[in-house]
Amino acid sequence: FNIVIRISMEPFEVGNRVNTPGGGVGVVKEVTSEGLCVVKLEDASEGEDASGEVGGGLAGARVARATFKPSELSFNDDVVGRTVLPSLGEAALAPGARVQKLDPSAHAGALASGMKYYVLANPEPPNRAELTVVIKAGSVHEEEDELGLAHMLEHLCFRASKAPDGSEAVSEEFALVHELESELGIAFGAHQNAYTSFDETVYFLHVPLSSEGDHPSSDAFSAAQDGDGGDSISSGEGESGGGEGGKDAAGTAPPSEQLEQLSEQLGGGLGLLEKCVTALARLTLEARLSDQDVQAEKSIVVEEWRSRQGVGQRWSDAYFKGLLKGSRYAERMPIGTLGTIARLEGAQVRKFYAERYRPPSMAV
C-alpha cells in the first residue's frame, strides 16, 4: 500500500476532524498565530460565516465557522476516507493511494449494547483462535491526578472478578487466571495477557482448539462460512429470513440457523471457545476493584515501574516526549508516575472503570 504517514507535532492542524464543546463536529480550517483553531462546523450551511466567541455559547448556534482553544477540542474518531493514528496525530494518504479496507472475508457488526465485533477465519496456525477485546481506555484519557490509572486497571481486572451474584466476594484472588490455566490450559503470560497504550487497553487469549469433535477447528469454521450456512456466523443481518427456505434475498441463512449448523459441525457445542468468550467478558466487565485490591496492586505496579528504569526505557521515554511534544500524549506515558500511583484511591479506579469499560467503547 502506498501510504505516507504525516505525524502532527501539534495537537491539531488544518484538516483534522474534531469534536467541539457544544457537541458538534467540524474540520480545522486554520490555526491562528495565537494557536487558536478556526473550525468549519459540518452542520452549518455554506455562507453563514461567523466568528463565534472562543470556546463558549455555541450550542444550538448555526454558524459556519467558530474559533476554539485547542484544549476545548478533541479528535473525532469517525473519519471517513482517512487512516487515523490517534497516538501520532493524523496519517494522510498520498495522492492516488487507497485506504486499506476491512478484509472482505471478515464479518463485522455491533450488538444491541453498542459493542462492536469482528470475526475472521484464518486456517494458520491450525486449531487456534485469537480472542481480543479492545477498549478505548488509555493513558491519554487520564486526568493529572490519575497518571498510570489505566495501566493499573488492566492489572486489577486480572486480580479479581465479581461473584456470579454480583457481590465482591470471590473464592480467591486471580481465580479467573487460575481457572483459565488449570481447566482450559491457557497459561498466563504467553496465552492470556493484556497491554495498555496511549489510546487503548487490549486483553487477549490464545485459545488451543485441538480436541476433535469438541472444539472449533479451522475446517469447521471454513465449512460454516463456505457451505450451506451462508457467509457469516454472526452477521447480524437476515434474521427475518425473507428468502426461500428461511434465507434472505442473498441466500444467507439467519444467524440462529448458522450457529446451529456450526454447532453440529463442532460436535454439538462451541466448547472451549464459548468458555473463553465468557472468561473475557468476566475479565473486562465484572472486575471487583475493591479498595483492598487497589492497595495490594500498587506494589506490583511500582515494581514494574522500577524494572523499566534502564537506559533503554529512559531513551524511549525521551524519544516519545520529543516526538509528541506539544500534545497531551507527551505527558501521558502509560506506566504513570510513582507519585500518582501511590495516591490512587479505589473510588478513582471505579469511576474510570465505569466511564471507560462500557460496551459502546469496546470491540471484540
C-alpha positions as a printed NumPy array, in Angstrom:
array([[  0.   ,   0.   ,   0.   ],
       [  1.328,   3.396,  -0.968],
       [  0.699,   5.163,   2.345],
       [  2.598,   8.201,   3.582],
       [  2.439,   8.83 ,   7.331],
       [  2.425,  12.516,   8.278],
       [  2.991,  12.987,  12.01 ],
       [  1.44 ,  16.052,  13.644],
       [  3.787,  17.729,  16.087],
       [  0.923,  19.919,  17.35 ],
       [ -2.398,  18.755,  18.862],
       [ -4.411,  19.942,  15.854],
       [ -3.678,  21.124,  12.358],
       [ -5.573,  22.049,   9.23 ],
       [ -7.666,  19.114,   8.033],
       [ -8.156,  17.447,  11.433],
       [-11.749,  16.431,  12.154],
       [-12.651,  17.429,  15.712],
       [-15.418,  17.404,  18.308],
       [-16.475,  20.848,  19.597],
       [-17.649,  21.79 ,  23.126],
       [-21.28 ,  22.168,  22.04 ],
       [-21.452,  18.565,  20.844],
       [-20.853,  19.388,  17.2  ],
       [-18.303,  18.092,  14.7  ],
       [-16.164,  20.108,  12.364],
       [-12.898,  20.371,  10.452],
       [ -9.988,  22.615,  11.419],
       [ -9.603,  25.16 ,   8.619],
       [ -6.96 ,  27.409,  10.16 ],
       [ -4.609,  27.583,  13.145],
       [ -4.014,  31.225,  14.041],
       [ -0.72 ,  32.735,  15.134],
       [ -2.135,  32.744,  18.68 ],
       [ -2.612,  28.98 ,  18.479],
       [ -6.416,  29.094,  18.199],
       [ -8.271,  26.709,  15.9  ],
       [-10.788,  28.004,  13.36 ],
       [-13.276,  25.187,  12.829],
       [-15.788,  24.774,   9.985],
       [-18.859,  23.174,  11.551],
       [-20.351,  20.363,   9.496],
       [-23.993,  21.074,  10.316],
       [-23.796,  24.681,   9.128],
       [-24.645,  25.763,   5.614],
       [-22.129,  27.475,   3.379],
       [-22.131,  31.249,   3.513],
       [-23.143,  31.541,   7.177],
       [-19.69 ,  32.716,   8.165],
       [-19.405,  33.868,  11.756],
       [-16.643,  34.144,  14.309],
       [-18.026,  32.533,  17.446],
       [-16.623,  33.522,  20.799],
       [-13.659,  31.48 ,  21.935],
       [-14.937,  28.276,  23.475],
       [-18.346,  29.434,  24.506],
       [-22.048,  29.714,  23.805],
       [-22.135,  27.762,  20.57 ],
       [-24.695,  25.091,  21.49 ],
       [-27.546,  25.345,  19.026],
       [-25.934,  28.182,  17.066],
       [-25.901,  27.778,  13.296],
       [-22.577,  29.251,  12.221],
       [-20.225,  28.068,   9.527],
       [-17.021,  28.798,  11.429],
       [-16.096,  29.232,  15.07 ],
       [-12.835,  29.692,  16.945],
       [-11.745,  27.498,  19.836],
       [ -8.815,  26.968,  22.136],
       [ -7.078,  23.622,  21.39 ],
       [ -7.869,  22.428,  24.919],
       [-11.599,  22.67 ,  24.125],
       [-11.396,  20.306,  21.157],
       [-10.846,  16.574,  20.812],
       [-10.054,  14.407,  17.811],
       [-13.094,  12.83 ,  16.157],
       [-12.503,   9.108,  15.593],
       [-15.167,   8.724,  12.901],
       [-13.023,   9.802,   9.954],
       [-14.137,   8.637,   6.526],
       [-11.591,   8.238,   3.757],
       [ -8.535,   8.54 ,   6.008],
       [ -6.465,   6.391,   8.29 ],
       [ -6.076,   7.845,  11.779],
       [ -3.323,   7.039,  14.271],
       [ -4.573,   8.85 ,  17.404],
       [ -1.306,   8.485,  19.311],
       [  0.763,  10.013,  16.499],
       [ -1.67 ,  12.512,  15.022],
       [ -3.138,  12.054,  11.562],
       [ -1.97 ,   9.655,   8.882],
       [ -2.52 ,  11.249,   5.477],
       [ -2.726,   9.33 ,   2.232],
       [ -0.519,  10.157,  -0.701],
       [ -2.358,  11.263,  -3.879],
       [ -3.869,   8.258,  -5.609],
       [ -3.312,   5.96 ,  -2.644],
       [ -6.128,   3.786,  -1.322],
       [ -7.35 ,   3.386,   2.23 ],
       [ -6.896,  -0.162,   3.489],
       [-10.345,  -1.684,   3.834],
       [-11.614,  -4.333,   6.188],
       [-10.817,  -7.786,   4.853],
       [-13.835,  -8.734,   2.668],
       [-13.952, -12.178,   4.289],
       [-14.273, -10.631,   7.758],
       [-17.667, -10.218,   9.39 ],
       [-18.293,  -7.061,  11.395],
       [-21.23 ,  -5.579,  13.198],
       [-22.484,  -4.253,  16.507],
       [-24.518,  -5.782,  19.296],
       [-27.559,  -4.107,  20.843],
       [-25.304,  -2.917,  23.692],
       [-23.16 ,  -0.939,  21.232],
       [-20.196,  -3.306,  21.419],
       [-18.583,  -3.893,  18.016],
       [-17.408,  -7.301,  16.836],
       [-15.119,  -8.551,  14.082],
       [-14.852, -12.22 ,  13.073],
       [-12.246, -13.546,  10.634],
       [-11.432, -17.194,   9.878],
       [ -7.746, -17.989,   9.428],
       [ -6.512, -21.553,   8.767],
       [ -2.974, -20.842,  10.041],
       [ -1.951, -21.764,  12.604],
       [ -4.428, -24.644,  12.629],
       [ -6.719, -25.352,  15.567],
       [ -6.161, -21.974,  17.2  ],
       [ -8.35 , -18.992,  17.984],
       [ -7.26 , -15.491,  18.893],
       [ -9.764, -13.68 ,  21.112],
       [ -9.164,  -9.988,  21.679],
       [-11.074,  -7.228,  23.479],
       [-10.03 ,  -3.664,  22.636],
       [-11.212,  -0.92 ,  24.999],
       [-10.937,   2.801,  24.352],
       [ -9.281,   3.41 ,  27.716],
       [ -5.654,   4.502,  27.61 ],
       [ -3.312,   6.867,  29.383],
       [ -4.44 ,   9.824,  27.258],
       [ -7.868,   9.548,  28.899],
       [ -6.401,  10.091,  32.384],
       [ -6.519,  13.333,  34.368],
       [ -3.445,  14.866,  36.012],
       [ -4.1  ,  13.047,  39.289],
       [ -4.695,   9.7  ,  37.53 ],
       [ -1.405,   9.09 ,  35.705],
       [ -0.927,   5.336,  35.479],
       [ -4.556,   4.519,  36.363],
       [ -5.455,   2.865,  33.032],
       [ -2.434,   0.566,  33.362],
       [ -3.224,  -0.288,  36.981],
       [ -6.816,  -1.059,  35.987],
       [ -5.505,  -3.563,  33.466],
       [ -3.713,  -5.33 ,  36.337],
       [ -6.777,  -5.207,  38.589],
       [ -9.023,  -6.877,  36.04 ],
       [ -6.85 ,  -9.986,  36.315],
       [ -6.701,  -9.799,  40.124],
       [-10.363, -10.463,  40.929],
       [-13.789, -10.681,  39.293],
       [-17.132, -10.305,  40.997],
       [-19.024, -13.399,  42.028],
       [-21.9  , -14.557,  39.765],
       [-24.402, -12.858,  42.098],
       [-22.619,  -9.509,  41.574],
       [-21.12 ,  -9.344,  45.05 ],
       [-17.457,  -8.55 ,  45.675],
       [-16.79 , -11.942,  47.253],
       [-14.754, -14.442,  45.242],
       [-13.157, -17.721,  46.266],
       [ -9.594, -16.426,  45.79 ],
       [ -7.565, -13.737,  44.086],
       [ -6.618, -14.41 ,  40.477],
       [ -9.349, -17.084,  40.378],
       [-10.095, -16.431,  36.707],
       [ -6.4  , -16.654,  35.807],
       [ -6.09 , -19.992,  37.6  ],
       [ -9.312, -21.247,  36.008],
       [ -8.024, -20.491,  32.512],
       [ -4.743, -22.223,  33.307],
       [ -5.992, -25.329,  35.125],
       [ -9.297, -26.01 ,  33.371],
       [ -8.672, -24.664,  29.881],
       [ -4.898, -24.984,  29.546],
       [ -4.343, -21.301,  28.735],
       [ -1.15 , -20.198,  30.513],
       [ -0.876, -16.687,  31.909],
       [  1.7  , -14.53 ,  30.151],
       [  2.129, -16.45 ,  26.932],
       [ -1.533, -17.172,  26.185],
       [ -3.551, -14.799,  28.376],
       [ -2.343, -11.265,  28.822],
       [ -3.03 ,  -7.582,  28.175],
       [ -1.337,  -4.266,  27.486],
       [ -2.143,  -0.577,  27.972],
       [ -1.116,   2.116,  25.498],
       [ -1.898,   5.792,  24.97 ],
       [ -5.325,   5.195,  23.433],
       [ -6.438,   1.705,  24.387],
       [ -6.243,  -1.268,  26.686],
       [ -6.227,  -4.663,  24.98 ],
       [ -6.934,  -8.069,  26.559],
       [ -6.265, -11.267,  24.617],
       [ -6.45 , -15.032,  24.863],
       [ -4.653, -17.51 ,  22.579],
       [ -7.02 , -20.461,  22.605],
       [ -5.944, -24.002,  21.598],
       [ -8.788, -25.795,  19.826],
       [ -7.296, -29.211,  19.261],
       [ -9.841, -31.731,  20.619],
       [-11.628, -33.226,  17.645],
       [-15.41 , -33.182,  17.745],
       [-15.462, -30.989,  20.821],
       [-13.864, -27.659,  19.955],
       [-13.894, -25.458,  16.83 ],
       [-11.309, -26.082,  14.132],
       [-10.317, -24.11 ,  11.073],
       [-12.053, -26.704,   8.89 ],
       [-15.275, -26.313,  10.829],
       [-15.18 , -22.54 ,  10.524],
       [-14.43 , -22.755,   6.807],
       [-17.31 , -25.169,   6.293],
       [-19.671, -22.901,   8.195],
       [-18.684, -19.96 ,   6.013],
       [-18.455, -21.634,   2.635],
       [-21.174, -24.266,   2.886],
       [-24.915, -24.101,   3.296],
       [-24.576, -21.954,   6.38 ],
       [-24.235, -18.735,   4.372],
       [-21.315, -16.36 ,   4.511],
       [-21.336, -15.355,   8.172],
       [-21.87 , -16.967,  11.524],
       [-22.668, -13.642,  13.192],
       [-23.532, -11.108,  10.524],
       [-26.481,  -9.636,  12.395],
       [-28.413,  -9.473,   9.127],
       [-31.121, -11.516,   7.531],
       [-32.764, -12.585,  10.798],
       [-36.238, -12.257,   9.361],
       [-35.459, -14.912,   6.766],
       [-37.213, -13.131,   3.929],
       [-35.943, -15.526,   1.233],
       [-36.879, -19.067,   0.308],
       [-36.299, -21.699,   2.989],
       [-35.635, -19.128,   5.737],
       [-32.802, -17.442,   3.834],
       [-32.65 , -13.805,   2.876],
       [-32.586, -12.45 ,  -0.667],
       [-28.835, -13.09 ,  -0.901],
       [-29.257, -16.733,   0.103],
       [-27.832, -16.281,   3.592],
       [-29.378, -18.255,   6.433],
       [-30.383, -16.373,   9.61 ],
       [-27.607, -16.224,  12.236],
       [-29.53 , -18.596,  14.521],
       [-29.527, -21.302,  11.808],
       [-25.87 , -20.646,  11.008],
       [-24.941, -21.155,  14.668],
       [-26.939, -24.39 ,  14.789],
       [-25.13 , -25.673,  11.692],
       [-21.746, -24.65 ,  13.129],
       [-22.599, -26.298,  16.442],
       [-23.348, -29.589,  14.653],
       [-20.011, -29.427,  12.84 ],
       [-18.239, -28.8  ,  16.153],
       [-19.647, -31.9  ,  17.808],
       [-22.708, -30.365,  19.457],
       [-21.298, -27.248,  21.126],
       [-18.921, -24.314,  20.894],
       [-16.948, -25.857,  23.771],
       [-13.716, -24.178,  24.743],
       [-14.251, -21.152,  22.52 ],
       [-17.536, -20.345,  24.226],
       [-15.947, -20.675,  27.664],
       [-13.138, -18.326,  26.676],
       [-15.508, -15.665,  25.362],
       [-17.319, -15.842,  28.705],
       [-13.983, -15.542,  30.515],
       [-13.11 , -12.383,  28.576],
       [-16.493, -10.89 ,  29.465],
       [-15.872, -11.598,  33.159],
       [-12.347, -10.224,  32.904],
       [-13.345,  -6.877,  31.41 ],
       [-16.919,  -6.25 ,  32.544],
       [-17.058,  -7.821,  36.009],
       [-13.877,  -6.623,  37.737],
       [-14.175,  -6.416,  41.537],
       [-11.979,  -3.321,  42.161],
       [-12.249,  -3.149,  45.948],
       [-10.175,  -0.676,  47.947],
       [ -8.109,  -3.612,  49.191],
       [ -7.464,  -4.759,  45.614],
       [ -6.189,  -1.315,  44.626],
       [ -3.831,  -1.062,  47.599],
       [ -2.482,  -4.58 ,  47.055],
       [ -1.802,  -3.952,  43.355],
       [  0.18 ,  -0.754,  43.901],
       [  3.357,  -2.558,  44.952],
       [  3.218,  -4.739,  41.82 ],
       [  2.813,  -1.73 ,  39.523],
       [  5.606,   0.155,  41.341],
       [  7.926,  -2.82 ,  40.899],
       [  7.091,  -2.908,  37.188],
       [  7.901,   0.819,  37.009],
       [ 11.254,   0.236,  38.737],
       [ 12.14 ,  -2.654,  36.435],
       [ 11.818,  -0.339,  33.435],
       [ 14.278,   2.298,  34.608],
       [ 17.154,   1.092,  32.439],
       [ 18.841,   3.158,  29.768],
       [ 16.611,   1.696,  27.048],
       [ 13.409,   2.83 ,  28.754],
       [ 14.822,   6.274,  29.545],
       [ 15.803,   6.699,  25.907],
       [ 12.366,   5.541,  24.777],
       [ 10.563,   7.967,  27.109],
       [ 12.722,  10.877,  25.928],
       [ 12.124,   9.914,  22.299],
       [  8.337,   9.838,  22.612],
       [  8.183,  13.03 ,  24.642],
       [ 10.174,  14.784,  21.926],
       [  8.168,  13.227,  19.116],
       [  4.835,  14.135,  20.732],
       [  5.879,  17.466,  22.228],
       [  3.026,  19.938,  22.458],
       [  0.326,  17.27 ,  22.699],
       [ -1.388,  15.547,  25.617],
       [  0.367,  12.312,  24.677],
       [  3.772,  13.673,  25.665],
       [  2.626,  13.918,  29.282],
       [  0.769,  10.594,  29.408],
       [  3.268,   7.735,  29.433],
       [  1.105,   4.645,  30.169],
       [  3.178,   3.469,  33.164],
       [  2.394,   6.7  ,  35.05 ],
       [  4.467,   8.212,  37.847],
       [  5.358,   6.909,  41.291],
       [  3.608,   9.841,  42.947],
       [  0.232,   9.395,  41.276],
       [  0.348,   5.605,  41.571],
       [  0.898,   5.911,  45.331],
       [ -2.01 ,   8.349,  45.701],
       [ -4.589,   6.446,  43.619],
       [ -7.74 ,   5.508,  45.532],
       [-10.302,   2.819,  44.893],
       [-13.017,   5.386,  44.155],
       [-10.903,   6.907,  41.355],
       [-10.315,   3.499,  39.787],
       [-14.002,   2.543,  39.951],
       [-15.044,   5.872,  38.414],
       [-12.635,   5.478,  35.492],
       [-13.776,   1.872,  35.043],
       [-17.457,   2.865,  34.976],
       [-16.805,   5.594,  32.422],
       [-14.489,   3.672,  30.091],
       [-15.181,  -0.043,  30.374],
       [-18.577,   0.166,  28.674],
       [-19.792,  -1.843,  25.655],
       [-20.016,   1.21 ,  23.299],
       [-16.281,   1.785,  23.91 ],
       [-15.317,  -1.836,  23.297],
       [-14.691,  -4.099,  20.314],
       [-14.225,  -7.873,  20.214]])
